[in-house]
Amino acid sequence: MKESEKENLYFTFQQTIEDIIKDKRKNPKNEKLLNNFNAKINLGFQIEEEYYFWVNLIAGKGNYSLNKGKLDEYDLEVMAAPEDLLFFANGENSTLHMLLKKNRFGYRKLRFSKGSSGKNNFGILLKLPKILVLD
């Protein structure tokens, strides 16, 4: 994958996350969820069968930032093809669909693993769709 393609992917997903958070903040009922969500998440975009482009999402005290690279200390690691993650974020694919169906590489569309501390952090995994999916 070329460097320019990596930049485009990163900026596309960064803008998507920022726009979703802005949209969610317009509804007062989401304010508590957005402000109380604290997590460090590694997101692996599966570009090729054996290649992942890594970004990290850090959420804390109502602030959200998406950065390039993997975090050494994280709460959850999520892996998906970029198109599957975007369909998930826009609400076209449900969480159940993402966990059960396969992507173009033959893996589940949404895969996750434990955090660096060894905890499963299922609570973060369950809250993630509430944060990332448009209403």
Contacts in CASP RR format, 6 or more apart in sequence:
PFRMAT RR
TARGET T0000
AUTHOR 0000-0000-0000
METHOD contacts of the structure
MODEL  1
MKESEKENLYFTFQQTIEDIIKDKRKNPKNEKLLNNFNAKINLGFQIEEE
YYFWVNLIAGKGNYSLNKGKLDEYDLEVMAAPEDLLFFANGENSTLHMLL
KKNRFGYRKLRFSKGSSGKNNFGILLKLPKILVLD
1 47 0 8 1.000
1 48 0 8 1.000
1 51 0 8 1.000
1 53 0 8 1.000
6 53 0 8 1.000
9 45 0 8 1.000
9 47 0 8 1.000
9 53 0 8 1.000
9 82 0 8 1.000
10 53 0 8 1.000
10 55 0 8 1.000
10 66 0 8 1.000
10 68 0 8 1.000
12 82 0 8 1.000
12 86 0 8 1.000
13 43 0 8 1.000
13 45 0 8 1.000
13 55 0 8 1.000
13 66 0 8 1.000
13 82 0 8 1.000
13 85 0 8 1.000
13 86 0 8 1.000
14 66 0 8 1.000
16 86 0 8 1.000
16 89 0 8 1.000
17 57 0 8 1.000
17 64 0 8 1.000
17 66 0 8 1.000
17 89 0 8 1.000
17 132 0 8 1.000
18 64 0 8 1.000
18 66 0 8 1.000
20 89 0 8 1.000
20 131 0 8 1.000
20 132 0 8 1.000
20 133 0 8 1.000
20 134 0 8 1.000
21 34 0 8 1.000
21 64 0 8 1.000
21 131 0 8 1.000
23 134 0 8 1.000
23 135 0 8 1.000
24 30 0 8 1.000
24 33 0 8 1.000
24 34 0 8 1.000
24 131 0 8 1.000
24 135 0 8 1.000
25 31 0 8 1.000
25 34 0 8 1.000
27 135 0 8 1.000
30 135 0 8 1.000
33 127 0 8 1.000
33 130 0 8 1.000
33 131 0 8 1.000
34 62 0 8 1.000
34 131 0 8 1.000
35 61 0 8 1.000
35 62 0 8 1.000
37 59 0 8 1.000
37 60 0 8 1.000
37 62 0 8 1.000
37 127 0 8 1.000
37 131 0 8 1.000
38 59 0 8 1.000
38 60 0 8 1.000
38 61 0 8 1.000
39 57 0 8 1.000
39 58 0 8 1.000
39 59 0 8 1.000
39 60 0 8 1.000
39 75 0 8 1.000
39 76 0 8 1.000
39 121 0 8 1.000
39 124 0 8 1.000
39 127 0 8 1.000
39 128 0 8 1.000
40 56 0 8 1.000
40 57 0 8 1.000
40 58 0 8 1.000
40 59 0 8 1.000
40 71 0 8 1.000
40 73 0 8 1.000
40 74 0 8 1.000
40 75 0 8 1.000
40 76 0 8 1.000
41 56 0 8 1.000
41 57 0 8 1.000
41 58 0 8 1.000
41 59 0 8 1.000
41 74 0 8 1.000
41 75 0 8 1.000
41 76 0 8 1.000
41 77 0 8 1.000
41 78 0 8 1.000
41 124 0 8 1.000
41 128 0 8 1.000
42 54 0 8 1.000
42 55 0 8 1.000
42 56 0 8 1.000
42 69 0 8 1.000
42 70 0 8 1.000
42 71 0 8 1.000
42 74 0 8 1.000
42 76 0 8 1.000
42 77 0 8 1.000
42 78 0 8 1.000
43 54 0 8 1.000
43 55 0 8 1.000
43 56 0 8 1.000
43 57 0 8 1.000
43 78 0 8 1.000
43 79 0 8 1.000
43 80 0 8 1.000
43 85 0 8 1.000
44 52 0 8 1.000
44 53 0 8 1.000
44 54 0 8 1.000
44 55 0 8 1.000
44 77 0 8 1.000
44 78 0 8 1.000
44 79 0 8 1.000
44 80 0 8 1.000
45 52 0 8 1.000
45 53 0 8 1.000
45 54 0 8 1.000
45 55 0 8 1.000
45 80 0 8 1.000
45 81 0 8 1.000
45 82 0 8 1.000
45 85 0 8 1.000
46 52 0 8 1.000
46 79 0 8 1.000
46 80 0 8 1.000
46 81 0 8 1.000
46 82 0 8 1.000
46 103 0 8 1.000
46 105 0 8 1.000
46 107 0 8 1.000
47 53 0 8 1.000
47 81 0 8 1.000
47 82 0 8 1.000
48 105 0 8 1.000
49 105 0 8 1.000
52 79 0 8 1.000
54 68 0 8 1.000
54 69 0 8 1.000
54 70 0 8 1.000
55 66 0 8 1.000
55 67 0 8 1.000
55 68 0 8 1.000
55 69 0 8 1.000
56 66 0 8 1.000
56 67 0 8 1.000
56 68 0 8 1.000
56 69 0 8 1.000
56 70 0 8 1.000
56 71 0 8 1.000
56 74 0 8 1.000
57 64 0 8 1.000
57 65 0 8 1.000
57 66 0 8 1.000
58 64 0 8 1.000
58 65 0 8 1.000
58 67 0 8 1.000
58 71 0 8 1.000
59 131 0 8 1.000
71 116 0 8 1.000
72 116 0 8 1.000
73 116 0 8 1.000
73 117 0 8 1.000
74 115 0 8 1.000
74 116 0 8 1.000
75 115 0 8 1.000
75 117 0 8 1.000
75 119 0 8 1.000
75 121 0 8 1.000
75 124 0 8 1.000
76 112 0 8 1.000
76 113 0 8 1.000
76 114 0 8 1.000
76 115 0 8 1.000
76 121 0 8 1.000
76 124 0 8 1.000
76 125 0 8 1.000
76 128 0 8 1.000
77 112 0 8 1.000
77 113 0 8 1.000
77 114 0 8 1.000
77 115 0 8 1.000
78 110 0 8 1.000
78 111 0 8 1.000
78 112 0 8 1.000
78 125 0 8 1.000
78 128 0 8 1.000
79 107 0 8 1.000
79 110 0 8 1.000
79 111 0 8 1.000
79 112 0 8 1.000
79 113 0 8 1.000
80 88 0 8 1.000
80 98 0 8 1.000
80 103 0 8 1.000
80 109 0 8 1.000
80 110 0 8 1.000
80 111 0 8 1.000
81 103 0 8 1.000
81 104 0 8 1.000
81 105 0 8 1.000
81 109 0 8 1.000
84 93 0 8 1.000
84 98 0 8 1.000
84 103 0 8 1.000
84 109 0 8 1.000
84 110 0 8 1.000
85 110 0 8 1.000
87 93 0 8 1.000
88 95 0 8 1.000
88 98 0 8 1.000
88 109 0 8 1.000
88 110 0 8 1.000
88 129 0 8 1.000
88 132 0 8 1.000
88 133 0 8 1.000
89 132 0 8 1.000
89 133 0 8 1.000
89 134 0 8 1.000
90 133 0 8 1.000
90 134 0 8 1.000
91 133 0 8 1.000
91 134 0 8 1.000
93 101 0 8 1.000
93 109 0 8 1.000
95 110 0 8 1.000
95 129 0 8 1.000
97 109 0 8 1.000
98 108 0 8 1.000
98 109 0 8 1.000
98 110 0 8 1.000
99 108 0 8 1.000
99 109 0 8 1.000
99 110 0 8 1.000
100 108 0 8 1.000
101 108 0 8 1.000
101 109 0 8 1.000
102 108 0 8 1.000
102 109 0 8 1.000
103 109 0 8 1.000
112 125 0 8 1.000
114 120 0 8 1.000
114 121 0 8 1.000
115 121 0 8 1.000
END
